[in-house]
Amino acid sequence: MCGIVGIIGKNSPDILSKMNDLQAHRGPDDEGTYLDDVNKVSMAMRRLAIIDLAYGKQPMTDTTGNYTIVFNGEIFNSPALRLKLQNKGYNFLTNNSDTEVLLTLYQDMSEQMLSELNGMFAFVIYDKRKKIVFGARDRVGIKPLYYAQKGGTFSFASELKSLLALDDVSKDIDLQSLYHYVSLQFVPSPDSIFKDIKKLPAGHFFVYSIDSKRLDIKRYWQLNVTTIEDRTESQWLEIVREKLKAAIKRWTLSDVPLACSLSGGLDSSSIVAYLSETGVSNLHTYSFGFTGQGEMELDELPLAAMVAKRFNTIHHEITIDSEKLIEDIETMVWHLDEPYGGGLPSWYVYKVISNDVKVCLTGTGGDELFGNYGKYLIYERGALYRHLKFLKESGGISPLRHIRDSLNYPTGHFYHKYFSDAVKDSVVFGSGVPQVEKTEMLIETLCKASGTKNVRNGAAYIDFQLQLPEEFLLVTDRFSMAHSLEARVPFLDHELIETVFKISPEIRTGGGDMKSFLKKMVKNVLPQEVITGRKRGFVLPLDVWMRNKLKPLLHQYLSPEYIKKQGIFSVKLYNKIVAPHIAGKANFTHQIWTLLMFQLWHKKFYNNHY
């Protein structure tokens, strides 16, 4: 795992070094630089050595000198790809470097190489012969890649903060991104929170011409939720079980020991269970809990301990309270790069894990594959459910199909747990509301792009475009790499994903129990308490904290005086949202947390003290 940076169009060794140093946490084991003075191409990297410890150094150039790569991630099918390339006559200098496999595969297949890769990656290859720079990001966005095109130069980096080191990149906030953030708690690609910086979307690649300075971006993969195969549930259970086992085994490729983050929920527990079948010994597992009064209902330590005992892992329990979070929150905000209003507990899990190992497996992605957090349930209950039930009983449509045609459901509700566009326009921004695309329209566009009229598959497609890459995978990458730890997510193996979404949504998401399929799949290997346990979520007890220990931060960063001097939000925000919450007249916990995290981000990146 690494951090990569580059500047094309001018050679500035000092700036390049500064960019690289800003992400030193991503790779404390080694660093390297490549400079081409003729074509003005400079690239650098920081390395966390996981595979081929001795010979996997970067930037890596082939023997001809025509191709140079910087690479962040792991290619889990690299042994098979290496053998395939050797059979074609290619020779390798390293023993098992997946970086060299990427470089050789590009020589063999050019852009088409991406279809061959199984893994998590963001890489950039300089092709001296064609005078182009080719870069790509993995299918679901596990690894990040930011870029900026300003003043005749093209620059890229694993983390946004590295691009801010460039003199011609401004800190002007992208108001469209801010508008979306207030509703979503994250900034959707391809934009970032800054006008001058963009994100390469998941499943995309770019080609930048050094001579013409033209940047072309293309999609090479997207989730298919429309091709359904007709199999019984029992057949699918066996198929998916074997696919998950294969993914877990594939994603353990490493020359260093690994561990597991264990929440006590279905997803991470399943990984520990199937990982134990591979014969791994002395597996360390790590779980997180809370210590304060009123916080225990979110605690999964007992269930995690039960799983650890079942599979004889070396188990570690981590607990925190709100005082510790307040101490660390500014550091978290710095590592997140962009405003983020979700949960933060994984920071502490990764921090402790990194003291013991360099690699950990997590259960991220299981919810997006099988349940989507029940976001579709609003369309299957109440009047809507009764309407669809009537249609089904009267010989009409299935209750899970053609919902848009029959009722024109408002897809924006998938994500408007926080602020709707109407509230943003009237309260959050007031008369200063920016002229931007509405967040409901963004979600509506994604819904149409899914190609399905099935609300369950539509919700899944939207999750894979928005919340998964831009929230859950963002925080997984930033918080793990902040502690020089590689976090792997085998549920997001693309072969597993593509198999799961061939299952009819009625089977994939179950009936009244949204994860019943996964529960049936693992019922014979996990403790019954885990199968039947209520999903708590890996979140903070904000309702408790917001009304006591975090209250001083609300008074500091969301007061009318602060809001007015900052000049971004309307003071109505305090009167309509913050004040009623503080007074106990309303519960706006999630909305206020979203705003507070933006304020802390703004302070950290602008160093303003109002």
N, C-alpha and C positions, 0 to 999 in steps of 0.2 A: 504494500500500500504506500502511496506517495502523495506529494503535492507537486503539481507541475505549473510552470509559468512560461511565457514567451512573448517576444516583441518582434514583429515583422514590419520592416520599413525603415528602421533606424537601429543602430547599435548603441546601446546605452548600458554598458556593463555595471555601472554603479546603481542605476535604477533597477536593472534586472536582479542584481544581488539583493536589493532592498525588498523587491517583490518576493523573492524566494525566502528571505529571512522571516517575512511576516507569516509564513505558513510552515515554519520550522517544526512545529508540533506534529505536522502530518508525517514527518520522516526524520527522526533524530539519528538514524543509523549512518546516513551518508548523504552527500550532496554532489551535484555535478552541473557543469555548464557547457554549452555548445555555442560557438560563434561562427558565422559565415559572413566575413566582411564584404564579400563581393555582392551577395544578394541581400545583405542586411537582415539576416535571420539570426535571432538569438533565443535560446531556450535553456531552461534550467529546471532542476527538480530537487526535491528532498525525499529520501528513501526510508521507508520502514521495511526492513528486509524480512520477507516471509518465505519466498521461493527462490532457490538457487542463491543462497546467502553470499557465496564467494564471488560469483560471476554475473550476477544480475544487475550490474551497475548501469546507471543512466546519467545523461542521455546516451543512447546506444546507436552506433552507426554500423552499417553493414560493411563487408570487406571491400566493396567497390567505392564506398564513400558517397554513394548517391542517395541513400535513405537514412534518415535519423529520426528517432522516436523518443518522446517522453510519454510515460504511461502511468496512470493511477488506477489500480484495481488488481483483479486476478482473473485469469482465464482458466476455468476449471476443466475444460476439455483440451487443454494444451498438450498433454501427453499424446492423445490420439491425433491431434492436428500435426504435431511434430513428426510422428510416424508416417502420416499421410504425405507430408512434404518431403521427407527423406526418401520415400518410395518414388517420388517424382524426380529425385536427383539432387535435391538441395542438401547442403552440408551445414552443420551447426557447430559453433565454437563453444557454446555453453553446454552444461550437462542437462539442465532442465528448465532454463529460464523461459517463462511465458512471454516475456518482453521480446526475446529474439524470435519466438514463434509468431508474434504479431507482425514484426518487421518483415519476416520472410513471407508470411501469408499475404501481406500487401504487395510484395514483389510479384507474387504468383497470381493474385486475383484482383488487385486494385480495390475499388470501392465494394466489389461483390464479396469481399472477405467477411463483411459484417454478418452475413447470413450464416457463417460457419461458427460463430463465437457463442460459447455458453459461459456466462460469467457476469461480473460487475466491472465496469470500466469507463474511463474517460481518457482518451489518448489523442496525441497530435503527432503526425508524421510529416516531416519535411522531405519532399520529393525534389531533389536538386535538378534532375533531368527535365521534368515538366515545369519546374519553377512554380510549384504550387505547395500549399500546406493543406493537409487533409486531416480532419479531426472528427471524432465520433463519441457518442455517449451511449451507454447500455440501454437496453430496450425499455426498462421501467424507471430509469433515473436513480439508480442506487448511488452512483458516483457523480459529482457535480462538475460542470464546466461553464465558467463565465467568460464573456469576451467583450471587447470594446473596439470600435472602429472610429478613430478620430485623427484628424490632421494628417492623413495619408499613411497612418500606421494601423496595424491590426494586432491586438494584444489579447492574450488569454491567460486564465489562471483557474486553479481548483477552487479558490476562495475569492469572494468579492473584494475583501480588504486589500488583497495584493494589487488589484487594478486601481484602487484609490491612490496608490503610490505614484501613479503616472501624472505628470504635471497637467496634461491636457484633458484629463477626465474630471468633470465637475461633480460636485456633491448635490446638484439640484435634484430634489425629490420628484419622482414620476408620480403625478397626481392620480393617474389611472391606477397605478399599482397600489397607492395608498387607499383609494376608494374600494378596490377589491379586498384589500387586507382587512378593512374594518368589518366586512361581512364574513370573510373566510378564515381569518386568523393567520394567513400566510399570503405570500405574493405569488401569483401564478406565472408560469413561463409563457412566452419568451421574454417578458420584461423582468426587470429587477426593481428594487425600490429607488434606484438612481436612474435618471434619464439616459445617461451615457453608457450604461452597462446593461448587457443582455445575458440571458441564460440560454444555452443550447438546450432545447427541449429533449426529454427522454425519447429514445428511439429515433434520433435524428443524426445526420452527419453534415459537415460543411466542407466546402472546397474554396480556398482563398487563392486567387491568382496574384502572384507577386508583381507581375508587370502591369496588369490592368487594374489591380486593387479591387477586383470584383469579388464579392462574397456570395456564394450560393449555398443555401441550406435546404436539405431534402430529408423527408421522412423515409426510413427504411423498414420500420416495424410499427404496427399498432395492434391493439387488442381487438380480436375478432369475437363479437358476441352474437353473431347471427348464424353461424354454421353449427347446427345441433345434430348429434348422432343419436340414433335410436337404439338405446341399450337399457337393460333393466338396472334398477338400483344396485342389486347384488353384483352385477357385472362391473358397474362403475366403481363400486367400493374396492374391488380387487385391483382394478386397473390403477386407480388413483393411489391406493396404498403402495403399490410397487413403484409408481412414479415418484412418490414422496421419499420413499426409502432410497431410491437411486439418486435423487437430488441431494439428500442429506449426505450420502456417501461421497458424491462428487464434490460437494462444497466443503469437505474436510481436507482437500488437497493443501498440504502445508509441509514445510520443513521445520516448523516450530510447534510446540504444544498449543492446544486450544482449550477453550472453556465454553460454558453456556450461560446466558442470562435466563433465569428461570422465574417467571412471574407467578407460577401456580395455576395459570390458565391453560386452556386446551392447546394453544399453538406451541408455546415454548415447551410444555410438558411432552407434547408429541415428539418434538425434536430430540429431547433427552431420551425418551423411550426408544426411538428408532436408532439413535446414535449408539445406544448401549448394545444394540444388536450387531453393530459393525465390529465389536470386539475392542473398542477403545477402552483403555484402562486409566485409572486415576483421574477421571473426569471431574473437574471443578465446576460447581454450579453456584450462582449468586442470585440472591433475592432481596427485595427492597420492602421496607415497611415504615410506619410512622410511629412516633412515640407520644404524641400529645392526646389530650382528652378530646373525644369526639372525632378522632381520625381513624380509629381502628376498623370502621366499616369498609374502608378502602384497602385494608391490609390483607395480602394474600400469603403472608409468611407461613401460616400453618399448612396450607395446601402445598406450597412449594416444598416445605420440609417433608411432607408425606411422599411426594414424588422423588425427592432426593434419596430418601430411605429406601424406596422401592427399587431404585436402580443403583444404589450403593455409590452415590457420588460423594465427593469431598465438598460439603456444602458450607456456604458462607451467607450470613444474614447481615443486611445493612439497614440501619434506621437513621432517620433525621428528624429534626423539628424545624419550625418556621424560622428560628433565629439563624440556623445554618444556611437556609435558603437565602435569606436576606444578605448574609455575608457574601455569598457566591454569585448572586444574581447578575451583577454587572459583568463578571467574567463570563458567565454564560451568554449574555447578550452580545459580548464582543465576538465570541466564537460562532454564534449563530449567523452573523453577517447581516441578515435582514430581519425586519420585525417578525416576531413569531409569538402567537398568543396561545399556544397549546401547553401541554404538560412538560415538566422538567425533570422528573425523578431519575430518568436514565443517566443523567449526568453523574450521579453518585454511584450507580452500578458500574458504569464504565471506569470511573476513577479507581474503584477498588480492584476491579478485574485487571486493570493495566499494571497493577503492582505484581501480578503473578504471571500473566501470559501476554502475548501480542495479538491473539486472535480469539474472538468469541462468536458463537452462533446465537441468533435471536429468532423469535417467532413472528417478527414483522411480516405482514402480508397475508397471514391466515384469515383475518377478518375480511379482507378485500376479496379473497377467493371464494369464501363460503357464506358470508352473512351480510357484509356491507353495513354492519351496525344497525340493521333494520330500517334504513333510511326510506325504504319503499313502503313501510307499513302504513304510513299516513294515507296511502292510496288504496289500501285494502281493508280499511276499517270504516266504521260509521256509515254515513250515507253512501259513500263511494262503494264500500264493501257490499252493502245491501243491494245497490244498483247492479253490481257485477254478479252477485249471487243470483239475482232474479234473471239476468240474461243467461247465465249458465243453466239454471233450472228450466228455463223456457226454451232451451235448445239454441241459445245464442252463442256468444263468444266465450272463450275461456276467461276466468277471472283474472288471469295474469297476462292477457294479450290484448292488443289493440286499445289500450286505455286512452292513448292520445286521441284517437279517432272518435271515441265515444264520449269522452268527458273533457278533453283538452286540459290535462292536469298541469298545474303550475310547477314546473320543474325547479324553480328557484328555491322551493321549500326544502330541497335536499340539503342545503347548506345554511339556510337562514335561521340557525339557532341563535345567532348573535345579533347582527343589525341588518334589517331589511333595507332595500334601497330607499323606501319611503322615509324611514326614520333617519337614515343618513342625510337625505336631502333636507329634511325639515329641522332636525335637531343636531346631528353631529357636525355638519358643515354649515347649515343655515344658509344665509344669503351668499356665502362664499363657496357653495358647492361647485366642484369643477365640472367642466363640460366633458364628460367621459362616457364610455360605454357602461351601461348598467350591469351590475353583477348578475341579475336575473337573465340578461341577454347572453352573457358569457356561458352560463349553465345551459340555457336553451339551445345555444349553438352546439355545444358539446353533445347534448341529448340527440339532436338531429344527426350529428356526425356519427353517432353510434350505429345508425342504420337499423335500429330495433325499435319496436313499439311495445316491447315487454319492459315493464317498469323495473323489474329486478335486474335484468341485464343492463338496462339503461343506467341504473344507479351504479353498477359495477364499472361500466365504461367511464362514467364521470369520475369515480374514485381513482381509477388508474391514470386519468389525465390531471387530476387536481390534488386531492388530499394525500394520496400515497406518495407521489414524487415530491410535492412541494411542502408537505408538512412532515409526515412520518419518516420518510427517507432522508429528508434534509436534517432533521434533528438527530437521526441515527448516525449519519455521517459526521456532522459537526461535533457532536458530543463525544463520540468514540475517538475521532481523530484529535480532538483537543487533548486527549490523554494518550496519544500515540498508540491507539488500539484499533485493530481492524475488526469491524462488525460485519458478519455475514448473514444473509437472509435467505436460506434455502427454499422457503415457501415461494420465493420469487424467481426460482429457476424457470426459464422461459418454456422449457419442455413440459414442466408441470402446469404452468399457467395455461398453455395452449390446450392441454388435455382437459383441464377442469372446465374450461368454457365451451367445451363440446357437449357438456352435460345439460340437459334441459333445466331451466331455472327452478322448476318445481322440485326436482330432485336435489339440485346443487345447494339450494338455500333452505330446503325442508319446508315443513308446513308452519305450525305455530312456533316451532323452535328453529330459529334462523341458522343454527349451526348443527342441526341434527345429523347431516351427512357426515361431517367430520367426527362427531361423537360416535356414530355407528362404526366409523372406520377404526377408531382407536379404543373402543370400549373394552377390548380384551387385553390391552396392555397397560392402561392407566387405572389408578384407583378410582373407585366409584364416586368418591367425593369430588374428584376433579370433573368427572363427566356431568354430574348433576349440580355442580357449584354454580352460583350466580356470578355472571360476568361483572367484575368490578372495574376493570380498565386500569391501565398504568398511568394514573393521574394524581394530581395533588388535591388535598382536602381544602379547596379554595373557599368553600362556604364558611368554614371555620376560621381559616386564617385571615380572610378579608375583613372580618368583623372584629379582629383583635390585633394580632401582631403585624399585619400588613397595613393596618389603617394609617399609620404615619406616612407611608408612601403615597397613599391616596390624597391626603391633605397637602403633601408637598408637590406632587406632579399633576394633580387634576383639580387644583383649586382654581377659582375664577381668575385670580391674579396671574397665575402661571399660564393658564390657557390664553389669556388676553395678550400677554407679552410674547408668547411663542408665535401666535398669529396663524396657526394651522386650523384649529377647530373653533366652533362657535361656543360662546360662553353658555348658550342654551344647554349644552351638554352637561354642564355641572348642575344646572337648575332642574333639568328633567330626568337625569340618570344618576349622577353621583350623589347629590344631596339626599334624594329619597332613599337611596340604598344605605347611606351612612346613618340616616335617621331610623332605619328599620322599617320604613313604610313600603318598601319594595325590595325584591331580590333581583339585582342585575349583576350577579357575580361574574358570569362569563363575559358579559359586555364590558364591564369595568376592567377585568383582567386583560382583555384584548387591548384596551386603550392604555392601560398602565404599562404593558410591555412595549407598546410603541413609544411611549414617553421615555422609558428607560433606554430604548435603542437610540432615540433621537439625541438624548443627552450624551450617550457614549460615543456616537459617531460624529457629533457636531461639537462636543465639548462645550455646550452652552450651559450657563448657570443663571437662570432668570431670577 
